[in-house]
Amino acid sequence: MQIKISIRHGHLNDNHQQQIRAKAEKLLHFFNRLTIIEVTIDLKDENSKEVEFHARAEHKHEFVAKDRHSDLMAAVDLALDRVSHQIHKYKERLQDHRRDQPTSQIAGLAKDNDADEE
């Protein structure tokens, strides 16, 4: 798994980059099939920093979240929360899909109920 951090219109010190990398690694706790996480930080405006997360998973699934805040780490936390919520919803959908009964079994149950009513 790769984590790429890109900074536009400015520079970040190593401490901030390590904190962002550590926060991005927490996404693996939610979904371990992530292949790459790209974090883009835009420092164009001094009053608001924009952070964008792109998390790519196996089978061409991509999760994207963008947020803006005056504090850099707050913007990172907000964007990270959004992308983790997307991952959580996707993972729930995958798990619920597996628990569904096969269509043939449901159709068989419906036929049995119709025969009982006659």
C-alpha positions in Angstrom: 0.0 0.0 0.0 1.3 3.4 -1.0 0.7 6.8 0.5 1.5 9.8 -1.6 1.4 13.4 -0.2 1.4 16.3 -2.6 1.5 19.9 -1.6 0.5 22.8 -3.9 1.5 26.4 -3.5 3.7 25.9 -0.5 5.7 23.6 1.7 5.0 21.5 4.8 7.5 20.5 7.4 8.4 16.8 8.0 6.4 16.8 11.2 3.1 17.7 9.5 3.8 15.2 6.7 4.4 12.4 9.2 1.2 13.3 11.1 -0.8 13.2 7.8 0.8 9.9 6.8 -0.1 8.4 10.1 -3.7 9.5 9.8 -4.0 8.2 6.3 -2.7 4.8 7.4 -5.6 4.5 9.8 -7.9 4.0 6.7 -6.4 0.5 6.5 -8.1 -0.3 9.8 -11.5 0.3 8.0 -10.7 -1.5 4.8 -7.5 -3.5 4.2 -7.9 -3.8 0.4 -6.8 -0.2 -0.3 -3.9 -0.1 -2.8 -3.0 3.6 -2.8 -3.9 6.7 -0.8 -3.2 10.1 -2.4 -3.4 13.2 -0.2 -3.3 16.6 -2.0 -2.9 19.7 0.1 -3.5 23.1 -1.4 -2.0 26.0 0.5 -2.9 28.7 -2.0 -5.0 30.7 0.4 -3.5 31.5 3.8 -6.9 31.7 5.5 -8.1 28.3 4.3 -6.3 25.1 3.5 -7.9 22.5 1.2 -7.2 18.8 1.7 -8.3 16.1 -0.8 -8.1 12.3 -0.2 -8.2 9.8 -3.0 -8.2 6.2 -1.8 -8.2 3.5 -4.4 -9.1 -0.1 -3.6 -9.0 -3.4 -5.5 -11.5 -3.9 -8.3 -11.4 -0.2 -9.4 -13.2 1.3 -6.4 -12.2 4.9 -5.6 -13.2 7.0 -2.6 -12.8 10.8 -2.8 -13.2 13.4 -0.2 -12.3 17.1 -0.1 -12.6 19.6 2.7 -11.4 23.1 3.6 -10.6 24.7 6.9 -8.4 27.5 8.2 -6.3 25.0 10.3 -4.5 22.4 8.2 -4.9 19.4 10.6 -8.6 20.2 11.1 -9.0 20.1 7.3 -7.2 16.8 7.2 -9.4 15.4 10.0 -12.6 16.5 8.2 -11.6 15.0 4.8 -10.4 11.8 6.5 -13.8 11.5 8.3 -15.6 11.9 5.0 -13.5 9.3 3.2 -13.7 6.8 6.1 -17.5 7.2 6.1 -17.6 6.4 2.4 -15.4 3.3 3.0 -17.6 2.2 5.9 -20.7 2.5 3.8 -19.1 0.5 0.9 -17.9 -2.2 3.3 -21.4 -2.5 4.8 -22.9 -2.8 1.4 -20.5 -5.6 0.5 -21.2 -7.5 3.7 -25.0 -7.1 3.4 -24.9 -8.4 -0.1 -23.3 -11.6 1.0 -26.0 -12.1 3.6 -28.8 -11.9 1.1 -30.6 -15.1 0.2 -30.1 -16.3 -3.4 -32.9 -15.3 -5.7 -33.6 -19.0 -6.6 -34.2 -19.7 -2.9 -36.6 -16.8 -2.5 -38.5 -17.8 -5.7 -38.7 -21.4 -4.3 -40.2 -20.1 -1.1 -42.8 -18.0 -3.0 -43.9 -21.0 -5.0 -44.3 -23.1 -1.9 -46.4 -20.4 -0.3 -48.7 -20.2 -3.4 -49.2 -24.0 -3.3 -50.1 -23.9 0.3 -52.8 -21.3 -0.3 -54.6 -23.4 -2.9 
